[in-house]
């Protein structure tokens, strides 16, 4: 018996940044892990879904926090990697 999936699921589209949070890109952010007791949706995922008129992927859970003078963003793993790549920050310690 081969170990093949019954259904081929499509790959998730690459994450995109929302226009609503462009003001946060002015400042360099301080990143940290975010472990809430209850699941909290990623701020970028929610804004991207809102800008698309509700059509798209459901918001992922936030696992990271990005703090700037403008406030705190709660981000999922794909979006925090995108923010770090824009700022030129490596993936961190292993």
C-alpha positions as CSV (number, residue, x, y, z in Angstrom):
1,X,0.0,0.0,0.0
2,X,1.4,3.4,-1.0
3,X,1.3,6.3,1.3
4,X,-0.5,8.7,-1.0
5,X,-3.0,11.4,0.0
6,X,-6.5,10.9,-1.3
7,X,-6.9,14.6,-2.1
8,X,-4.3,17.1,-3.4
9,X,-4.8,20.2,-1.4
10,X,-3.8,23.5,-3.1
11,X,-0.8,25.3,-1.6
12,X,-1.5,28.4,0.4
13,X,-1.0,31.7,-1.5
14,X,2.1,33.7,-0.4
15,X,1.3,36.2,2.3
16,X,0.7,39.8,1.4
17,X,0.8,43.0,3.4
18,X,-2.2,45.2,4.0
19,X,-2.4,48.9,3.1
20,X,-4.0,49.7,6.5
21,X,-0.8,49.0,8.4
22,X,1.6,50.9,6.1
23,X,2.3,53.4,8.9
24,X,3.9,50.7,11.1
25,X,6.5,50.1,8.4
26,X,8.1,53.5,9.2
27,X,9.5,52.2,12.5
28,X,11.8,49.2,13.2
29,X,9.9,46.8,15.3
30,X,10.9,44.7,18.3
31,X,9.7,41.1,17.9
32,X,8.8,38.6,20.6
33,X,6.8,35.4,20.9
34,X,3.1,35.7,21.6
35,X,1.3,32.9,23.4
36,X,-2.3,33.8,24.2
37,X,-4.5,31.6,26.3
38,X,-7.3,32.0,23.8
39,X,-6.7,32.0,20.0
40,X,-6.2,35.5,18.5
41,X,-6.3,36.2,14.8
42,X,-3.3,37.8,13.0
43,X,-3.8,41.5,12.5
44,X,-2.3,41.4,9.0
45,X,-4.5,38.4,7.9
46,X,-7.7,40.2,9.2
47,X,-6.8,43.5,7.3
48,X,-5.9,41.6,4.1
49,X,-9.2,39.7,4.2
50,X,-11.1,43.0,4.9
51,X,-9.4,44.8,2.0
52,X,-10.3,41.9,-0.3
53,X,-14.0,42.2,0.6
54,X,-14.1,39.0,2.6
55,X,-12.8,36.8,-0.2
56,X,-9.6,34.8,0.7
57,X,-8.0,32.6,3.2
58,X,-9.3,32.6,6.8
59,X,-7.1,34.5,9.3
60,X,-4.3,32.4,10.9
61,X,-3.6,32.5,14.7
62,X,-1.1,35.0,16.0
63,X,2.1,33.5,17.4
64,X,4.4,36.6,17.3
65,X,4.2,40.2,18.5
66,X,5.8,43.3,16.8
67,X,6.0,46.4,18.9
68,X,6.6,49.9,17.6
69,X,5.8,53.4,18.9
70,X,2.5,53.2,17.0
71,X,1.4,50.1,19.0
72,X,1.5,46.4,19.0
73,X,0.8,44.0,16.1
74,X,0.0,40.4,16.6
75,X,1.2,38.4,13.6
76,X,1.1,34.8,12.3
77,X,4.4,33.0,11.3
78,X,4.1,33.7,7.5
79,X,3.5,37.4,8.1
80,X,6.2,37.9,10.8
81,X,8.7,36.3,8.3
82,X,7.6,38.8,5.7
83,X,7.9,41.8,8.0
84,X,11.4,40.6,9.1
85,X,12.5,40.1,5.5
86,X,11.4,43.7,4.7
87,X,13.4,45.0,7.7
88,X,16.4,42.8,6.9
89,X,16.3,40.8,10.1
90,X,17.4,37.2,10.0
91,X,15.3,34.3,11.3
92,X,17.0,34.4,14.7
93,X,18.6,31.8,16.9
94,X,18.3,28.1,16.2
